[in-house]
Amino acid sequence: MSTGPGSQPPDEGPGPPGRSADLPPPAERGATVIPDRVVARIAARAAHTAQSRRAVIPPDRGGPTAPSASATVRTGSVRLHLAMDLPYPTDIPHVCERIQHDVAERVTQLTGLEVGEVTLTVRRLVTAADANRGRVL
């Protein structure tokens, strides 16, 4: 048996060691299922990031609460519902649209799921006076 340059032992194929060359194509192997609660946590984190970029609210002890999210995953697509605080004054429709877009893009990027819908509920509008309330100067 020759083991010169470029030749491989007969038991090893071009793939990673320990993998059988007889595996079915990826589409026939099964599916990866991401539970709703995992997608919701990803969406909540993405909403927090988007909120800090698009709708900055000064942090303090009595300020805004973290965004919350719920998700419903069905056959490769997901519907998201977000709830968050926004600063006032702000262009609410524009900020909401940008946050929805940012969250949908990030969830798709991290999960591979198509985001069919993102609804956003504004829990409350936080003014500068609200953000400073309870703060000791």
N, C-alpha and C positions, 0 to 999 in steps of 0.2 A: 504494500500500500504506500502510495506517495503522499507526503504532506508538505509539498513544496510551497513556495509563495503563492498566495491567492487561492489555495485549496483549503477546504474545510473538512473536518472529520465527518463521516457519514451520518452521525446522529444529530448534528447541529445544522440547522437551516440558517437562512439569512436573518431570521427574526431574533428576538431576545431569547436568552437561554431559558429552558424550562417551558417554553410555549410550544404547543403542538401546531404544526402547519395545517392540521385538519380542522381548525376552528371555522365555524360558519361565519359568513359576512356579518359585520356589526349590526345591520338592520334586522338580522334574524336571531341575534343573541338575547334580545330582551330590551327592556327600557329602564332608564333611571327615573325613579319616582322621587320627587322632592315634596315633602309634606307641606300643607298649607301654612302651618305655623312657622316653618323655616323660611318660606318665601315672605311671610309677613314680617319676620324679624329683619330680613334683608331690606325689605321696603321701608321699615321704620328707620333703619340706620341711614338708608339713602335719603329719606325725607329729612332727617336731622342735618345731614350734610348739605342738602339743597336749601334748607331753611337758613343755615348759617351763611350761605353764599348769596341767596336771593332776597332774604328778608331778615336782616340782622336785627336782633332784639338784644338790648344790653342785658348781660347776665347779672343776676343777683339772687338773693334768697327767696324773694317772693315773686320772681319773674315767671317766665313762660315754663310750662311743663314740656317734657319731651314729646315729640310727635308719636302717635300710635298708628298702627296699621293692621288691617286684616286682609287675608287673601283667600281666593277661591281658585284652585287649580283644576282645570278640566282639559283633558286630551291635548296637552302641549301648549295651552294658553292660560293666562291668569287674569283675573279681575281683582283690582286692588281698591281698598278704601283707606284713605288717610284722614287723620284728624290732627290739627295742630293750631298753635297760636301764631298770629301775625302781628307785625308792628302797625301802629296807626300814627300818623297817616301813611298810606302807601297806595300804590295802584293795585288794588286787590285782584281784579281779573287778570292782569298781566303777570303778577307774581305767582298766582295760583297756576296759571298755564305753564309757566317756566318750571315750577316745582314738579308739576305732573309730568312734564316732558323729561326732566332730569331723573326722576324716580323710575319711570318706565324704561328709560335707556339703561340705567344702572342695573335694574332687576333683570332685564334681558341679557345684559353683558355677563352677569354673574351666574345666572341659572340656565340660560339657553331657551327660556320660555318666551313665547310671544305675549306681550302685555296688550290685552284687548281693550281694557278700560281702566282708567284711574279716576276715582271720584275723590274729592277733597272737601272735608268739612272744616270750616274755620271755627274752632272752639271759642276763641275770644280774640279781641283786638287789644294789644298791649300798647298803652301810651308811655311816653317817657316818664310821666308821673307814676304810673303803675310799676314800671321797672325800678324806680327809685324808692318806692314805698317800702318801709320797713328797714331801710338802710341807715346805719348809724354813720353820721358824718364826723 
